Amino acid sequence: MSFDEMDVDTIWMDGEFVDWDDAQIHVLTHGLHYGTGVFEGVRCYDTENGPAIFRWDEHLQRLYDSCKPYELDIDHDPEELTEATTELLANEGLESCYIRPIVFYGYGSLGVSPGDNPTRTAIAAWPWGAYLGEEALENGVEVMISSWRKHASSQIPTNAKTTGLYVNSMLAGEEARRNGYAEAIVLNKEGDVAEGPGENLFLVRDDEIYTPGLSESILDGITRDTVITLAEELGYTVHDSATISRGELNTADELFFSGSAAEVTPIRKVDNVTIGNGSRGPVTEEIQSKFFDLVNRRIDDHDEWFTYVEA
Ligand SMILES: Cc1ncc(COP(=O)(O)O)c(C=O)c1O
């Protein structure tokens, strides 16, 4: 669905709510030219207790952390951003939706050094269904190992969710789709598994769970952390600092992606190799089902992970 078809009228920008069509920036904005922005992608679920934003505090913390290497100074404190977001969702009557906070260097001068350019902050939200499609959640996706490598963390901080980083994600994802796959897996500079263009990756082998460690050039995903917590609660051993070689993908019993957008999406094929029995595996299904029960508040543990929106 395009933005034009959506029934959302406002966006929060630099301290005030503005009409959707007026949420504009100058064409000489620093962030547009050099990718000097940081952002978040957060989901809000429609639960029996009203709309509930999943792990908002952790996303907000990552937003502030992502600013650090770029010396971006958010002019608003976390409480103000939280209030702006819950007010935006309530005003727009949004229940199940995706929230996109973004902070970037604005207009002022266009040297690579941002100098005194202002820091701009915006928060938008809109309804957004399953990222890789409903069918993918059940049957899994076919993915391609990208010919593009992830940035090494010695080249750019890969643990900061920086707008400029997503050029690499776009290249990898589009290459995969051009070749008939739903998504890519991107290897790091060493040639080991890093993550998807917008997802972390999990591997299941002999009933144990593995995911690349933070030094493998991955984003420290909040859904990744959720999956690790839920899997351990279900009694699985989780190796969360794994180095996973490309070949180990082929011999995995199960593979799945995690992400705020992709949620928990099984992977059924990597290039020409069928993973496990070629459909959602039992461990993935158990974790996925616990994840959706949790975020939809059909089970009431981890209430600390939810920020409720008052009508
Ligand atoms: C490159 C990358 N890796 C992993 C993730 C998953 O992170 P999270 O679970 O915090 O959404 C994302 C999505 O934000 C991403 O863009």
Ligand as a Chemical Component Dictionary entry (heavy atoms), coordinates in Angstrom:
data_LIG
# 
_chem_comp.id                   LIG 
_chem_comp.type                 NON-POLYMER 
_chem_comp.pdbx_formal_charge   0 
_chem_comp.three_letter_code    LIG 
# 
loop_
_chem_comp_atom.comp_id 
_chem_comp_atom.atom_id 
_chem_comp_atom.alt_atom_id 
_chem_comp_atom.type_symbol 
_chem_comp_atom.charge 
_chem_comp_atom.model_Cartn_x 
_chem_comp_atom.model_Cartn_y 
_chem_comp_atom.model_Cartn_z 
_chem_comp_atom.pdbx_ordinal 
LIG C1 C1 C 0 20.574 -4.508 9.157  1  
LIG C2 C2 C 0 19.577 -4.937 10.170 2  
LIG N1 N1 N 0 19.837 -6.005 10.930 3  
LIG C3 C3 C 0 18.951 -6.434 11.863 4  
LIG C4 C4 C 0 17.748 -5.800 12.053 5  
LIG C5 C5 C 0 16.793 -6.275 13.104 6  
LIG O1 O1 O 0 16.803 -5.387 14.177 7  
LIG P1 P1 P 0 15.516 -5.194 15.092 8  
LIG O2 O2 O 0 15.130 -6.547 15.553 9  
LIG O3 O3 O 0 15.979 -4.315 16.188 10 
LIG O4 O4 O 0 14.478 -4.581 14.238 11 
LIG C6 C6 C 0 17.432 -4.687 11.272 12 
LIG C7 C7 C 0 16.173 -3.954 11.466 13 
LIG O5 O5 O 0 16.135 -2.947 12.070 14 
LIG C8 C8 C 0 18.360 -4.236 10.323 15 
LIG O6 O6 O 0 18.085 -3.190 9.556  16 
# 
loop_
_chem_comp_bond.comp_id 
_chem_comp_bond.atom_id_1 
_chem_comp_bond.atom_id_2 
_chem_comp_bond.value_order 
_chem_comp_bond.pdbx_ordinal 
LIG C1 C2 SING 1  
LIG C2 N1 SING 2  
LIG C2 C8 DOUB 3  
LIG N1 C3 DOUB 4  
LIG C3 C4 SING 5  
LIG C4 C5 SING 6  
LIG C4 C6 DOUB 7  
LIG C5 O1 SING 8  
LIG O1 P1 SING 9  
LIG P1 O2 DOUB 10 
LIG P1 O3 SING 11 
LIG P1 O4 SING 12 
LIG C6 C7 SING 13 
LIG C6 C8 SING 14 
LIG C7 O5 DOUB 15 
LIG C8 O6 SING 16 
# 
